[in-house]
Amino acid sequence: MPRRGRPAASGSDGRALSATPDGTDGLLGPAAIRSLAQQLDLRPTKQLGQNFLHDANTIRRIVRTAELRADDVVVEIGPGLGSLTLGLLPAAASVTAVEIDPRLAEQLPRTVAERTPALADRLSVVTADALRVTELPGAAPTALVANLPYNISVPVLLHWLERFPSIRTALVLVQLEVAERLAAAPGSDAYGVPSVKAAWYADVRRAGGVGRPVFWPVPNVDSGLVRLTRREPPPGDRRATFAAVDAAFATRRKGLRAALGGWAGSPAAAETRLRAAGIDPTWRGERLSVADFARLAATDAVAAG
Ligand code: SAM
């Protein structure tokens, strides 16, 4: 309910949001998070990566950085108590929230109905393990926005990019170290398997850091935002390319000739295939771009063997 003295925030189609005297515009601040957690008798677990956002400015920043269009069909992985969900609803056509914890999944529609009733019909909740979801009800998702559970952030992200090609953009909040890895360029220290695999699907860039105090409970690691914009993958087969990537980084200190010996059948066969792809066999995996790996995977295993 808009209060006197503050203009009501409005959604992408002008539908009014609740404006509150504490400046949270219906978003969940520390007191609301505490009270919801008490109501549900919720003890956040590390296993499920349950660190909830309770800072309205951070939520607004995440939503702004996601650069959503009014017709976007958003999927949010792990909505938790609804902090980010409430920020996303005004900015998109719909939000499908996928939550593994049934208590949180059941509460979410109630929280949205209470705090932003005019937008409640935009929300769908799916109670499931996001790593196992292969289809969603309704229109195909066009954007993924999430404060991801940190222990499974990379596999979840890669799973959704693979399974839902309709996802055009993603904005994810992850552990800072993971943000650095995801967005790392070939040759840099942080470059590794997550960097190459994410680059198969998208242009990936860092989109700023997020401090610890905006979460409850306060995590013992820093966090960072990563924005992904889908692009055409390099020519070649994804599975074959990812197998070469996994092999190349399994023994990081070795040159590619030795590291890819098992993958190719022998170090000599690896050398033949590396040369066929125009890659120096003495290099290490860190130097190869995703296009290099795709070219390598496409070389002829029979001719090399
Ligand atoms: N989005 C909320 C926020 O920003 O406050 C919560 C984010 S919290 C870092 C991660 C959320 O993901 C939790 O709600 C947790 O229960 C949920 N979660 C953990 N593992 C999951 C999985 N495999 N599938 C779906 N949700 C999961």
Residues whose N, C-alpha, C, O or C-beta is under 5 A from the ligand:
A	BS01	SAM	L48 G49 Q50 N51 F52 L53 I77 G78 P79 G80 L81 S83 L84 V98 E99 I100 D101 A128 D129 A130 L131 N147 L148 P149
